[in-house]
């Protein structure tokens, strides 16, 4: 992982680009635990929650539904409607293993995330913590 030898700068600009994309290639993974918390927060039945907000990516993998190329929870001014309950994939972005394994992957992600290489230096302990959270979440999905 290149970040161990080279400092990383990142600052979220709240642009919402990480919540948008081609639904054929872009998805937001959702663990069963995360889905249960969201359903309870919304106060709706499991059946309605799945029908309205969830896509089955595979038999075992769920994702948040993308509508017109954006997450169904992305609201006006690119604000997340479930920010305090957002899935691990959202909480840990852009500190994902596949983006931090090589510097060229990190640099390539700049076209999707304007906060990469901006702002303050990110503490290496924070990066490691985010990586571990993402790996743990991937085991649950």
KAQUICOR-V513112 format. One line per field, one symbol per residue. ss: DSSP state (A for helix, B for strand, O for the rest). phi: phi as a letter, one per 20 degrees, with the letter a starting at -180 (. if undefined). burial: + if it has 24 or more other C-alpha atoms within 12 Angstrom, else -. A space follows every 10 residues. Layout:
BEGIN
ss=???
phi=???
burial=???
END
This chain:
BEGIN
ss=OAAAOOOOBB OOOOOOAAAB OOOOOOOBBB OAAAAAAAAA AAOOOAAAAA AAABBBOOOO OBBBOBBOOB BOOBOAAAOB OOAAAOOAAA AAOOOOAAAA OOAAAAAAAA AOOOOBBBBB BOOAAAAAAA AAAAAAAAAA O
phi=.fffdcfddb bfdlfnffdc qfffcdbdfc ffffffffgf ffmcffffgf fedddefbgd ddbffdclmb gfefdgllef fcgfdgfggf fefeedgfed fcfffffffg fdcfefmdme feffffffff gffffffffe e
burial=--+----+++ -+---+++++ -----+++++ ++-+++-++- --------+- --+++----- -+++++---+ ++++-----+ -+--++++++ +++++++-++ -----++-+- -++++++--- -+----+--+ +-++--++-- +
END
